[in-house]
Amino acid sequence: MESLRVIHLLSMKTLKILLILLLIVGTGLSVSAQATRKEKKAAKEAAIKKNVEDKNYTFIADRAIPLGGGTIELTSIYDIRVTPDSVISYLPYFGRAYFDVGYNSTDQGLKFTSTNFDYHATAAKRGGWEIVIKPKDVKYLQSLHFYISPSGYGQLNATTINRDAINYQGHLK
């Protein structure tokens, strides 16, 4: 009877030790996974910062928000590509036009290529960047105002002379 009790105590101690080891290993894996996530996030933020500073990124619009209200989910790929020597926009336009705008299949939305533009990027107060692009060779387009978060999400406000302003939400690629 005494030998059964000793075996029972030994198996309980072994069980406790195994349980403690499992907790330690599990905690170590969890900490490792968190460190990996933090490293990936830091690497992504560094890449976005480099792309913004190098003027080499693509803003992909997921939603359009016209001045008149309502959010329009964009189901096709619409984007603005920014490189050091050009800005290429392929964005739809929804909103009110005032003059000199076609209402047929020749209307181009906000689709243009600019090779002559001013580019100003500054650090935003809440993190990320505020970017203002003013094309000098695009008829009626005054400016593109971007806010890019450190994680790559962005907002764009396009201001034109002959149409209502329009906002876009999306992310950097």
N, C-alpha and C positions, 0 to 999 in steps of 0.2 A: 504494500500500500504506500509506504514511504517512497519507494522508487517511482511509482506513478506520479506522486506529488512533485518529485524533483524533475521528472521529465516534463510535466505540465508547466512548471515554473521556467524551465529552460526554453520551452517552446514559446511561452509568453514573452520572455526577454528577446528571443530571436525575432518574434513577430513585431515587437516594439522597435527594434533596431532596423528591421526591414522597412517599416512604416516611416521612420525618421529619414532613412536614406532616400526613399521615394519622394518625400517632401522636399528634401534638399535638391535632388536632381530635378524635380518638377519646377522648383523655384528658379534654379539656374537656367533651365530652358526658357522660362518665361522672361527672365531678365535679358537673356541673349536675344530673344525675339524682339523685345522692346528696343534694345540697342540697335538691332538691325533695322527696325522701322525708323528710328531716329536718324541713323546714318543715311538711309534712303531718302528721307525727307530733306536732310541737310544737303545731300548731293543734288537733289532736284532743285532746291532753292538756289544753290550755287550755279547750276546750269542756266536757270532762268535769268539770274542776275547777269551772267556773262552774255547771254543772248541779247538782253535789253541794252546793255552797255555797248555791244558790238553792232547794234542795229541789224540783227539777223534772227528774225522770228516770224512765226505765222500766228495770227489771231484767228481762231475758228469761232464763228458766231453760232450759238445754239438757240438764241432767242432774239427777236426784234421787238422793241417797245416804242411804237409811234407816239408822237406828242398827243394825239387824240385819245390815247388810253388803250388798254388791253395789251396783253402779251401774246405774241405770235411765236409758236414753236417752229423752228426752222427744221424741216425734214431733209433737205438737201445740204450739201456741203457748201457753205459760204465762208469766205475768208478774206483777210488782208495780209499780204506778204510784205514784210519790211526787210529791205536789204540796205547796205550802206549807200547804194546808188539808185534805188528805186522803191516806189510804193505801188503795189499792184492790188487793187481792190476788186473783189467780186462779191458784192453785197446787194441784197434786194432792198427796195425802198417801199415803205408803206406809209402813207400820210398824204397831207394836202400840198398840192403844188400851186404856185401863184402865177407864174408867167413863163413863157418860152420853154415849156416842157411838153414833149409829145405824149399823146394818150393812145398810142398804137404800139405795134410790135417793135418800133425803133427806140422806144424808151429804154434806157440802159440802167436804170436804178442808180446805184452807186458803184458803177463798174468803170474803172479807169486805170491807167498806168501813168505815174508821175516820176519824172527823173530830175525835176527841179523843185526842191522842197526844203523847208526849214524843219529841223528836228531838235526838240529840247526834252531831255529826260531828267527828272529830279526825284530825289527820294521823297516818298509820301510820309506825312506825319504818322499815319497808322501802320507804317511798314509798306513795302512794295514800292512802286514807281508811278509817277504821273508823267505822261508823255504827251506832248503836243506836236502834231505834225501839220504844217501849213503848206499844202501844195501850191506852187506858183504857176503851174501849167495846166491846171484842171479848171475848166469853165464852171463858175458858180460855187465851187466848193471852198468854203472859208477855212475850216480846220477839222481835224480829227483829235479828240481828247480821249486818251486812254487812262484807265487806272488798272494796273496789273498788280495783283497780290503776290506776296512771296511764294505762295504755292502754285501760282500760274493761272489763277482765275482772273478774268478781266471784264471790264466794262468799257464801252466805247460810246462816245457822243459825237455824232457827225453833224456839223453845222453848215448849212448851205445858204445861198442868197435867195434862191427862188422856190424853196420848199421848207416845210416845217422841219425842225431838228428831229433826229431819231436816235434812239439808244439801242445798243446791242449788248448782250451778255454772252460770254463764252470763255474760252481758255486758250492758253498759248500751247503751241506744238513745237 
